[in-house]
Amino acid sequence: MSGRDAAGRGEPGIWLGIVLYRNPTQELERLWTSLQWNRDAVGAPGFRVTWLDNSPDDSLRTVVTRLDARADYRYSGQNLGFGGAHNRLMAEAFGTPGVRHYICVNPDGVLHPYCVRELVHAADRMPDTGLVEARLFPDEHPKPYDPVTGKTPWCSGCVLLVTRKLHARAGGFDERFFMYCEDVDLSWRARALGLSVRVAPAARVHHYTVTREESPLRERMVRRSAALLGAKYGNATFMRDRLREYSALGGEPFALPEVVNPGWRLSRIAEFGHHLEFARRRW
Protein backbone atom coordinates (compact mmCIF):
# COMPACT_ATOMS: atom_id res chain seq x y z
CA MET A 1 0.00 0.00 0.00
CA SER A 2 1.02 3.59 -0.44
CA GLY A 3 2.16 5.78 2.45
CA ARG A 4 -0.96 7.82 1.73
CA ASP A 5 -3.30 4.98 2.63
CA ALA A 6 -6.13 6.48 4.71
CA ALA A 7 -5.20 4.70 7.92
CA GLY A 8 -1.52 5.04 7.21
CA ARG A 9 -0.78 1.31 7.08
CA GLY A 10 1.80 1.66 4.33
CA GLU A 11 5.36 2.94 4.70
CA PRO A 12 5.31 2.81 8.51
CA GLY A 13 8.55 4.74 8.96
CA ILE A 14 6.62 7.38 10.91
CA TRP A 15 3.99 6.33 13.44
CA LEU A 16 1.53 8.80 14.99
CA GLY A 17 -0.21 7.93 18.24
CA ILE A 18 -3.32 9.74 19.50
CA VAL A 19 -4.58 9.09 23.03
CA LEU A 20 -8.28 9.76 23.58
CA TYR A 21 -10.39 10.40 26.65
CA ARG A 22 -14.02 11.44 26.22
CA ASN A 23 -13.15 13.89 23.44
CA PRO A 24 -15.79 16.04 21.71
CA THR A 25 -16.66 14.91 18.20
CA GLN A 26 -15.78 18.32 16.73
CA GLU A 27 -12.30 18.09 18.23
CA LEU A 28 -11.58 14.78 16.53
CA GLU A 29 -13.03 16.00 13.24
CA ARG A 30 -10.67 18.99 13.28
CA LEU A 31 -7.68 16.82 14.06
CA TRP A 32 -8.52 14.24 11.41
CA THR A 33 -8.89 16.93 8.76
CA SER A 34 -5.49 18.34 9.67
CA LEU A 35 -3.93 14.87 9.38
CA GLN A 36 -5.22 14.66 5.83
CA TRP A 37 -3.60 18.03 5.10
CA ASN A 38 -0.33 16.57 6.32
CA ARG A 39 -0.67 13.50 4.11
CA ASP A 40 -1.25 15.69 1.06
CA ALA A 41 1.53 18.22 1.75
CA VAL A 42 4.39 18.50 -0.73
CA GLY A 43 7.25 16.27 0.38
CA ALA A 44 5.22 14.72 3.19
CA PRO A 45 6.43 11.38 4.55
CA GLY A 46 4.06 8.46 4.74
CA PHE A 47 2.81 7.83 8.25
CA ARG A 48 0.63 5.45 10.18
CA VAL A 49 -1.96 6.64 12.73
CA THR A 50 -3.20 4.70 15.76
CA TRP A 51 -5.92 5.92 18.11
CA LEU A 52 -5.83 4.53 21.67
CA ASP A 53 -8.95 5.29 23.68
CA ASN A 54 -8.68 5.60 27.48
CA SER A 55 -12.36 6.56 27.89
CA PRO A 56 -14.76 4.71 30.22
CA ASP A 57 -16.39 3.09 27.16
CA ASP A 58 -15.62 2.71 23.47
CA SER A 59 -18.27 5.10 22.15
CA LEU A 60 -15.58 7.14 20.37
CA ARG A 61 -14.98 4.15 18.09
CA THR A 62 -18.04 5.25 16.10
CA VAL A 63 -16.67 8.78 15.72
CA VAL A 64 -13.22 7.64 14.61
CA THR A 65 -14.44 4.99 12.17
CA ARG A 66 -16.96 7.41 10.70
CA LEU A 67 -14.04 9.69 9.88
CA ASP A 68 -12.05 6.78 8.46
CA ALA A 69 -13.66 3.37 8.06
CA ARG A 70 -10.22 1.72 8.13
CA ALA A 71 -8.92 3.61 11.15
CA ASP A 72 -6.61 1.79 13.55
CA TYR A 73 -8.70 2.34 16.68
CA ARG A 74 -7.89 0.56 19.95
CA TYR A 75 -9.86 0.59 23.20
CA SER A 76 -7.65 0.25 26.26
CA GLY A 77 -10.41 -0.78 28.67
CA GLN A 78 -8.89 1.43 31.36
CA ASN A 79 -7.43 4.89 31.78
CA LEU A 80 -3.72 4.28 31.28
CA GLY A 81 -2.87 7.97 31.56
CA PHE A 82 -1.05 10.00 28.92
CA GLY A 83 2.35 8.41 29.39
CA GLY A 84 1.11 4.87 29.87
CA ALA A 85 -1.01 4.95 26.73
CA HIS A 86 1.75 6.43 24.59
CA ASN A 87 4.23 3.92 26.02
CA ARG A 88 1.99 1.08 24.85
CA LEU A 89 1.88 2.54 21.35
CA MET A 90 5.58 3.40 21.29
CA ALA A 91 6.54 -0.15 22.25
CA GLU A 92 4.52 -1.46 19.31
CA ALA A 93 5.83 1.20 16.95
CA PHE A 94 9.50 0.66 17.72
CA GLY A 95 8.96 -3.09 17.76
CA THR A 96 8.02 -2.76 14.09
CA PRO A 97 10.95 -2.95 11.63
CA GLY A 98 11.52 0.26 9.72
CA VAL A 99 9.82 2.65 12.15
CA ARG A 100 12.19 5.58 12.70
CA HIS A 101 10.07 8.01 14.69
CA TYR A 102 6.98 7.97 16.88
CA ILE A 103 4.93 11.17 17.18
CA CYS A 104 2.62 11.85 20.14
CA VAL A 105 -0.34 13.94 18.96
CA ASN A 106 -2.79 15.57 21.35
CA PRO A 107 -6.38 15.26 20.11
CA ASP A 108 -7.08 18.93 20.90
CA GLY A 109 -4.57 20.10 18.30
CA VAL A 110 -4.85 21.05 14.64
CA LEU A 111 -1.65 20.40 12.73
CA HIS A 112 -0.41 22.88 10.14
CA PRO A 113 -0.19 21.09 6.75
CA TYR A 114 3.61 20.85 7.00
CA CYS A 115 3.78 19.92 10.68
CA VAL A 116 4.68 16.24 10.31
CA ARG A 117 7.08 16.90 7.45
CA GLU A 118 8.95 19.59 9.38
CA LEU A 119 9.15 17.51 12.56
CA VAL A 120 10.72 14.66 10.61
CA HIS A 121 13.11 16.97 8.77
CA ALA A 122 14.24 18.50 12.06
CA ALA A 123 14.81 15.07 13.60
CA ASP A 124 16.71 13.73 10.60
CA ARG A 125 18.88 16.81 10.19
CA MET A 126 20.74 16.33 13.50
CA PRO A 127 22.07 12.85 14.37
CA ASP A 128 22.01 13.53 18.12
CA THR A 129 18.26 14.28 18.22
CA GLY A 130 16.19 12.59 20.91
CA LEU A 131 12.98 14.66 20.90
CA VAL A 132 11.45 17.30 18.63
CA GLU A 133 8.35 19.31 19.49
CA ALA A 134 6.03 21.27 17.25
CA ARG A 135 5.68 25.00 17.89
CA LEU A 136 2.39 25.80 19.61
CA PHE A 137 0.20 28.71 18.55
CA PRO A 138 -1.51 30.99 19.36
CA ASP A 139 -0.56 30.35 23.00
CA GLU A 140 3.13 29.53 22.57
CA HIS A 141 5.09 28.37 25.59
CA PRO A 142 7.53 31.09 26.70
CA LYS A 143 10.49 28.75 27.26
CA PRO A 144 13.50 29.63 25.10
CA TYR A 145 14.93 27.82 22.11
CA ASP A 146 17.94 28.42 19.88
CA PRO A 147 16.69 29.88 16.56
CA VAL A 148 19.45 28.08 14.63
CA THR A 149 19.63 24.63 16.22
CA GLY A 150 16.18 24.55 17.82
CA LYS A 151 17.64 23.32 21.10
CA THR A 152 15.37 23.96 24.08
CA PRO A 153 15.40 23.01 27.79
CA TRP A 154 12.50 20.60 27.42
CA CYS A 155 9.86 19.56 24.89
CA SER A 156 6.10 19.71 25.28
CA GLY A 157 4.20 16.47 24.71
CA CYS A 158 1.42 18.19 22.73
CA VAL A 159 2.90 17.16 19.38
CA LEU A 160 6.18 15.43 20.15
CA LEU A 161 8.46 13.34 17.95
CA VAL A 162 10.38 10.59 19.77
CA THR A 163 13.31 9.06 17.90
CA ARG A 164 14.06 5.35 17.89
CA LYS A 165 17.47 6.19 19.34
CA LEU A 166 15.96 7.84 22.41
CA HIS A 167 13.43 5.08 22.98
CA ALA A 168 16.16 2.43 22.80
CA ARG A 169 18.27 4.24 25.40
CA ALA A 170 15.74 5.85 27.73
CA GLY A 171 12.50 4.00 27.13
CA GLY A 172 9.31 6.02 27.11
CA PHE A 173 7.52 8.14 29.67
CA ASP A 174 7.75 7.51 33.41
CA GLU A 175 4.24 6.19 34.08
CA ARG A 176 4.24 7.48 37.64
CA PHE A 177 3.35 10.82 36.00
CA PHE A 178 -0.28 10.07 35.18
CA MET A 179 -0.69 13.46 33.49
CA TYR A 180 1.61 16.48 33.20
CA CYS A 181 5.38 16.81 33.67
CA GLU A 182 6.08 13.46 31.99
CA ASP A 183 7.36 15.43 28.99
CA VAL A 184 9.70 17.50 31.17
CA ASP A 185 11.04 14.35 32.80
CA LEU A 186 11.65 12.58 29.47
CA SER A 187 13.36 15.69 28.09
CA TRP A 188 15.73 15.90 31.04
CA ARG A 189 16.58 12.21 30.76
CA ALA A 190 17.25 12.62 27.03
CA ARG A 191 19.65 15.49 27.68
CA ALA A 192 21.42 13.50 30.39
CA LEU A 193 22.12 10.84 27.75
CA GLY A 194 23.70 13.45 25.49
CA LEU A 195 20.74 13.61 23.13
CA SER A 196 19.27 16.93 22.09
CA VAL A 197 15.71 18.13 22.57
CA ARG A 198 14.54 20.61 19.97
CA VAL A 199 11.76 22.82 18.73
CA ALA A 200 10.94 22.68 15.01
CA PRO A 201 9.68 26.25 14.47
CA ALA A 202 8.20 25.46 11.05
CA ALA A 203 6.20 22.55 12.48
CA ARG A 204 3.22 24.37 13.89
CA VAL A 205 0.17 23.15 15.75
CA HIS A 206 -2.88 25.13 16.80
CA HIS A 207 -3.56 24.01 20.36
CA TYR A 208 -7.12 24.66 21.53
CA THR A 209 -6.33 25.73 25.09
CA VAL A 210 -6.88 29.49 24.95
CA THR A 211 -10.58 29.25 25.76
CA ARG A 212 -10.23 26.29 28.12
CA GLU A 213 -11.23 27.16 31.64
CA GLU A 214 -8.74 26.25 34.33
CA SER A 215 -10.27 23.57 36.52
CA PRO A 216 -9.34 22.71 40.11
CA LEU A 217 -8.77 19.12 39.00
CA ARG A 218 -6.25 20.14 36.34
CA GLU A 219 -4.48 22.49 38.75
CA ARG A 220 -4.25 19.71 41.32
CA MET A 221 -2.93 17.22 38.77
CA VAL A 222 -0.26 19.63 37.58
CA ARG A 223 0.98 20.20 41.11
CA ARG A 224 0.83 16.54 42.02
CA SER A 225 3.03 15.69 39.04
CA ALA A 226 5.32 18.63 39.76
CA ALA A 227 5.78 17.38 43.33
CA LEU A 228 6.77 13.98 41.95
CA LEU A 229 9.24 15.67 39.61
CA GLY A 230 10.80 17.46 42.57
CA ALA A 231 11.13 14.20 44.50
CA LYS A 232 12.60 12.33 41.52
CA TYR A 233 15.23 15.00 40.92
CA GLY A 234 16.20 15.62 44.52
CA ASN A 235 14.59 19.02 45.11
CA ALA A 236 12.76 18.66 48.43
CA THR A 237 11.91 22.37 48.66
CA PHE A 238 10.19 22.40 45.27
CA MET A 239 8.37 19.20 46.17
CA ARG A 240 7.07 20.62 49.46
CA ASP A 241 5.97 23.89 47.85
CA ARG A 242 3.98 22.05 45.19
CA LEU A 243 2.43 19.77 47.80
CA ARG A 244 1.25 22.80 49.77
CA GLU A 245 -0.38 24.20 46.64
CA TYR A 246 -1.90 20.81 45.88
CA SER A 247 -3.40 20.57 49.37
CA ALA A 248 -4.71 24.15 49.19
CA LEU A 249 -6.55 23.18 45.99
CA GLY A 250 -8.29 20.32 47.81
CA GLY A 251 -5.97 17.50 46.81
CA GLU A 252 -6.11 14.25 48.75
CA PRO A 253 -2.91 12.96 50.39
CA PHE A 254 -0.87 10.54 48.29
CA ALA A 255 2.43 8.70 48.62
CA LEU A 256 5.54 10.15 47.01
CA PRO A 257 8.83 8.34 46.49
CA GLU A 258 11.73 9.25 48.72
CA VAL A 259 13.63 12.34 47.62
CA VAL A 260 16.85 11.06 46.10
CA ASN A 261 19.97 12.55 44.56
CA PRO A 262 19.65 11.79 40.84
CA GLY A 263 23.36 12.24 40.21
CA TRP A 264 25.39 15.24 39.11
CA ARG A 265 24.41 15.11 35.43
CA LEU A 266 20.66 15.15 36.00
CA SER A 267 21.03 17.63 38.86
CA ARG A 268 22.70 20.11 36.51
CA ILE A 269 19.98 19.69 33.88
CA ALA A 270 16.90 19.82 36.13
CA GLU A 271 15.60 23.41 36.37
CA PHE A 272 13.32 24.24 39.28
CA GLY A 273 13.93 27.98 39.51
CA HIS A 274 10.98 29.08 37.38
CA HIS A 275 7.96 27.61 39.19
CA LEU A 276 5.97 25.39 36.80
CA GLU A 277 7.64 26.50 33.59
CA PHE A 278 10.92 24.65 34.26
CA ALA A 279 12.89 27.15 32.18
CA ARG A 280 13.49 30.88 31.99
CA ARG A 281 10.95 32.85 29.99
CA ARG A 282 11.54 34.61 26.69
CA TRP A 283 8.98 37.23 27.72
SULFEN-V356704 format. One record per residue. N is the residue number from 1. RES is the residue in one small letter. PHI is phi in radians with two decimals (999 if undefined). BURIAL is 1 if it has 24 or more other ideal C-beta (glycine too) atoms within 12 Angstrom, else 0. Layout:
n=N res=RES phi=PHI burial=BURIAL
n=N res=RES phi=PHI burial=BURIAL
This chain:
n=1 res=m phi=999 burial=0
n=2 res=s phi=-1.32 burial=0
n=3 res=g phi=-1.15 burial=1
n=4 res=r phi=-1.74 burial=0
n=5 res=d phi=-0.94 burial=0
n=6 res=a phi=-0.93 burial=1
n=7 res=a phi=-1.57 burial=1
n=8 res=g phi=1.33 burial=1
n=9 res=r phi=-1.49 burial=0
n=10 res=g phi=-1.70 burial=0
n=11 res=e phi=0.79 burial=0
n=12 res=p phi=-1.43 burial=1
n=13 res=g phi=-1.17 burial=1
n=14 res=i phi=-2.12 burial=1
n=15 res=w phi=-2.21 burial=1
n=16 res=l phi=-1.73 burial=1
n=17 res=g phi=-2.06 burial=1
n=18 res=i phi=-2.15 burial=1
n=19 res=v phi=-1.77 burial=1
n=20 res=l phi=-1.88 burial=1
n=21 res=y phi=-2.74 burial=1
n=22 res=r phi=0.88 burial=0
n=23 res=n phi=-1.41 burial=1
n=24 res=p phi=-1.12 burial=0
n=25 res=t phi=-1.00 burial=0
n=26 res=q phi=-1.05 burial=0
n=27 res=e phi=-1.09 burial=1
n=28 res=l phi=-1.24 burial=1
n=29 res=e phi=-1.11 burial=0
n=30 res=r phi=-1.08 burial=1
n=31 res=l phi=-1.09 burial=1
n=32 res=w phi=-1.05 burial=1
n=33 res=t phi=-1.04 burial=0
n=34 res=s phi=-1.20 burial=1
n=35 res=l phi=-1.16 burial=1
n=36 res=q phi=-1.16 burial=1
n=37 res=w phi=-1.00 burial=1
n=38 res=n phi=-1.19 burial=1
n=39 res=r phi=-1.14 burial=1
n=40 res=d phi=-1.58 burial=0
n=41 res=a phi=-1.17 burial=1
n=42 res=v phi=-1.06 burial=0
n=43 res=g phi=1.30 burial=0
n=44 res=a phi=-1.23 burial=1
n=45 res=p phi=-1.36 burial=1
n=46 res=g phi=-1.21 burial=1
n=47 res=f phi=-2.60 burial=1
n=48 res=r phi=-1.76 burial=1
n=49 res=v phi=-2.20 burial=1
n=50 res=t phi=-2.18 burial=1
n=51 res=w phi=-1.85 burial=1
n=52 res=l phi=-2.01 burial=1
n=53 res=d phi=-1.77 burial=1
n=54 res=n phi=-1.63 burial=1
n=55 res=s phi=-1.15 burial=1
n=56 res=p phi=-1.09 burial=0
n=57 res=d phi=-2.48 burial=0
n=58 res=d phi=-1.74 burial=0
n=59 res=s phi=-1.13 burial=0
n=60 res=l phi=-1.26 burial=1
n=61 res=r phi=-0.96 burial=1
n=62 res=t phi=-1.09 burial=0
n=63 res=v phi=-1.12 burial=1
n=64 res=v phi=-1.15 burial=1
n=65 res=t phi=-1.30 burial=0
n=66 res=r phi=-1.21 burial=0
n=67 res=l phi=-1.19 burial=1
n=68 res=d phi=-2.60 burial=1
n=69 res=a phi=-1.07 burial=0
n=70 res=r phi=-1.85 burial=0
n=71 res=a phi=-1.05 burial=1
n=72 res=d phi=-1.56 burial=1
n=73 res=y phi=-1.78 burial=1
n=74 res=r phi=-2.20 burial=1
n=75 res=y phi=-1.93 burial=1
n=76 res=s phi=-1.33 burial=1
n=77 res=g phi=1.40 burial=0
n=78 res=q phi=-2.83 burial=0
n=79 res=n phi=-1.54 burial=0
n=80 res=l phi=-1.38 burial=1
n=81 res=g phi=1.42 burial=1
n=82 res=f phi=-1.07 burial=1
n=83 res=g phi=-1.15 burial=1
n=84 res=g phi=-1.09 burial=1
n=85 res=a phi=-1.17 burial=1
n=86 res=h phi=-1.16 burial=1
n=87 res=n phi=-1.05 burial=1
n=88 res=r phi=-1.07 burial=1
n=89 res=l phi=-1.24 burial=1
n=90 res=m phi=-1.08 burial=1
n=91 res=a phi=-1.05 burial=1
n=92 res=e phi=-1.20 burial=0
n=93 res=a phi=-1.05 burial=1
n=94 res=f phi=-1.37 burial=1
n=95 res=g phi=-1.47 burial=0
n=96 res=t phi=-1.74 burial=0
n=97 res=p phi=-0.98 burial=0
n=98 res=g phi=1.62 burial=0
n=99 res=v phi=-1.33 burial=1
n=100 res=r phi=-1.69 burial=1
n=101 res=h phi=-2.43 burial=1
n=102 res=y phi=-2.01 burial=1
n=103 res=i phi=-2.10 burial=1
n=104 res=c phi=-1.31 burial=1
n=105 res=v phi=-2.24 burial=1
n=106 res=n phi=-1.23 burial=1
n=107 res=p phi=-1.21 burial=1
n=108 res=d phi=-1.64 burial=1
n=109 res=g phi=-1.96 burial=1
n=110 res=v phi=-2.17 burial=1
n=111 res=l phi=-1.45 burial=1
n=112 res=h phi=-0.99 burial=1
n=113 res=p phi=-0.94 burial=1
n=114 res=y phi=-1.82 burial=1
n=115 res=c phi=-1.06 burial=1
n=116 res=v phi=-1.10 burial=1
n=117 res=r phi=-1.00 burial=1
n=118 res=e phi=-1.25 burial=1
n=119 res=l phi=-1.06 burial=1
n=120 res=v phi=-1.15 burial=1
n=121 res=h phi=-1.05 burial=1
n=122 res=a phi=-1.10 burial=1
n=123 res=a phi=-1.18 burial=1
n=124 res=d phi=-1.36 burial=1
n=125 res=r phi=-1.25 burial=0
n=126 res=m phi=-2.07 burial=1
n=127 res=p phi=-1.18 burial=0
n=128 res=d phi=-1.62 burial=1
n=129 res=t phi=-1.24 burial=1
n=130 res=g phi=-1.86 burial=1
n=131 res=l phi=-2.37 burial=1
n=132 res=v phi=-2.39 burial=1
n=133 res=e phi=-1.90 burial=1
n=134 res=a phi=-1.35 burial=1
n=135 res=r phi=-1.49 burial=1
n=136 res=l phi=-1.37 burial=1
n=137 res=f phi=-2.61 burial=1
n=138 res=p phi=-1.43 burial=0
n=139 res=d phi=-1.77 burial=0
n=140 res=e phi=-1.22 burial=1
n=141 res=h phi=-1.20 burial=1
n=142 res=p phi=-1.39 burial=0
n=143 res=k phi=-1.10 burial=1
n=144 res=p phi=-1.39 burial=0
n=145 res=y phi=-2.64 burial=1
n=146 res=d phi=-1.31 burial=0
n=147 res=p phi=-1.17 burial=0
n=148 res=v phi=-1.62 burial=0
n=149 res=t phi=-1.58 burial=0
n=150 res=g phi=1.42 burial=1
n=151 res=k phi=-1.09 burial=1
n=152 res=t phi=-2.51 burial=1
n=153 res=p phi=-1.09 burial=1
n=154 res=w phi=-2.76 burial=1
n=155 res=c phi=-1.93 burial=1
n=156 res=s phi=-1.28 burial=1
n=157 res=g phi=-1.47 burial=1
n=158 res=c phi=-1.02 burial=1
n=159 res=v phi=-2.34 burial=1
n=160 res=l phi=-2.31 burial=1
n=161 res=l phi=-1.56 burial=1
n=162 res=v phi=-1.96 burial=1
n=163 res=t phi=-1.43 burial=1
n=164 res=r phi=-1.03 burial=1
n=165 res=k phi=-1.04 burial=1
n=166 res=l phi=-1.15 burial=1
n=167 res=h phi=-1.07 burial=1
n=168 res=a phi=-1.14 burial=0
n=169 res=r phi=-1.68 burial=0
n=170 res=a phi=-2.04 burial=1
n=171 res=g phi=1.29 burial=0
n=172 res=g phi=-1.75 burial=1
n=173 res=f phi=-1.31 burial=1
n=174 res=d phi=-1.33 burial=1
n=175 res=e phi=-1.30 burial=1
n=176 res=r phi=-1.19 burial=1
n=177 res=f phi=-1.51 burial=1
n=178 res=f phi=-1.15 burial=1
n=179 res=m phi=-2.61 burial=1
n=180 res=y phi=1.33 burial=1
n=181 res=c phi=1.28 burial=1
n=182 res=e phi=-1.14 burial=1
n=183 res=d phi=-1.26 burial=1
n=184 res=v phi=-1.08 burial=1
n=185 res=d phi=-1.03 burial=1
n=186 res=l phi=-1.12 burial=1
n=187 res=s phi=-1.10 burial=1
n=188 res=w phi=-1.11 burial=1
n=189 res=r phi=-1.17 burial=1
n=190 res=a phi=-1.07 burial=1
n=191 res=r phi=-1.11 burial=1
n=192 res=a phi=-1.13 burial=1
n=193 res=l phi=-1.50 burial=1
n=194 res=g phi=1.49 burial=0
n=195 res=l phi=-1.69 burial=1
n=196 res=s phi=-1.59 burial=1
n=197 res=v phi=-2.07 burial=1
n=198 res=r phi=-2.36 burial=1
n=199 res=v phi=-1.77 burial=1
n=200 res=a phi=-1.83 burial=1
n=201 res=p phi=-1.02 burial=1
n=202 res=a phi=-1.45 burial=1
n=203 res=a phi=-1.66 burial=1
n=204 res=r phi=-1.93 burial=1
n=205 res=v phi=-2.41 burial=1
n=206 res=h phi=-1.46 burial=1
n=207 res=h phi=-1.83 burial=1
n=208 res=y phi=-1.43 burial=1
n=209 res=t phi=-2.11 burial=0
n=210 res=v phi=-1.08 burial=0
n=211 res=t phi=-1.66 burial=0
n=212 res=r phi=-1.31 burial=0
n=213 res=e phi=-1.32 burial=0
n=214 res=e phi=-1.21 burial=0
n=215 res=s phi=-1.94 burial=0
n=216 res=p phi=-0.99 burial=0
n=217 res=l phi=-1.10 burial=0
n=218 res=r phi=-1.08 burial=0
n=219 res=e phi=-1.09 burial=1
n=220 res=r phi=-1.15 burial=1
n=221 res=m phi=-1.11 burial=1
n=222 res=v phi=-1.05 burial=1
n=223 res=r phi=-1.26 burial=1
n=224 res=r phi=-1.07 burial=1
n=225 res=s phi=-1.17 burial=1
n=226 res=a phi=-1.13 burial=1
n=227 res=a phi=-1.09 burial=1
n=228 res=l phi=-1.10 burial=1
n=229 res=l phi=-1.07 burial=1
n=230 res=g phi=-1.05 burial=1
n=231 res=a phi=-1.12 burial=1
n=232 res=k phi=-1.13 burial=1
n=233 res=y phi=-1.87 burial=1
n=234 res=g phi=1.34 burial=1
n=235 res=n phi=-1.90 burial=1
n=236 res=a phi=-1.16 burial=0
n=237 res=t phi=-1.12 burial=0
n=238 res=f phi=-1.07 burial=1
n=239 res=m phi=-1.03 burial=1
n=240 res=r phi=-1.13 burial=0
n=241 res=d phi=-1.09 burial=0
n=242 res=r phi=-1.23 burial=1
n=243 res=l phi=-1.15 burial=1
n=244 res=r phi=-1.10 burial=0
n=245 res=e phi=-1.12 burial=1
n=246 res=y phi=-1.04 burial=1
n=247 res=s phi=-1.14 burial=0
n=248 res=a phi=-1.11 burial=0
n=249 res=l phi=-1.54 burial=0
n=250 res=g phi=1.61 burial=0
n=251 res=g phi=-1.23 burial=1
n=252 res=e phi=-1.41 burial=0
n=253 res=p phi=-1.01 burial=0
n=254 res=f phi=-2.60 burial=0
n=255 res=a phi=-1.50 burial=0
n=256 res=l phi=-1.97 burial=1
n=257 res=p phi=-1.18 burial=0
n=258 res=e phi=-1.08 burial=0
n=259 res=v phi=-1.18 burial=0
n=260 res=v phi=-2.21 burial=0
n=261 res=n phi=-1.44 burial=0
n=262 res=p phi=-1.38 burial=0
n=263 res=g phi=1.79 burial=0
n=264 res=w phi=-1.11 burial=0
n=265 res=r phi=-1.15 burial=0
n=266 res=l phi=-1.17 burial=1
n=267 res=s phi=-1.09 burial=0
n=268 res=r phi=-1.29 burial=0
n=269 res=i phi=-1.46 burial=1
n=270 res=a phi=-1.08 burial=1
n=271 res=e phi=-2.12 burial=1
n=272 res=f phi=-1.98 burial=1
n=273 res=g phi=-1.52 burial=0
n=274 res=h phi=-2.28 burial=0
n=275 res=h phi=0.94 burial=0
n=276 res=l phi=-1.72 burial=1
n=277 res=e phi=-1.72 burial=0
n=278 res=f phi=1.00 burial=1
n=279 res=a phi=-3.04 burial=1
n=280 res=r phi=-1.17 burial=0
n=281 res=r phi=-1.61 burial=0
n=282 res=r phi=-1.42 burial=0
n=283 res=w phi=-2.57 burial=0
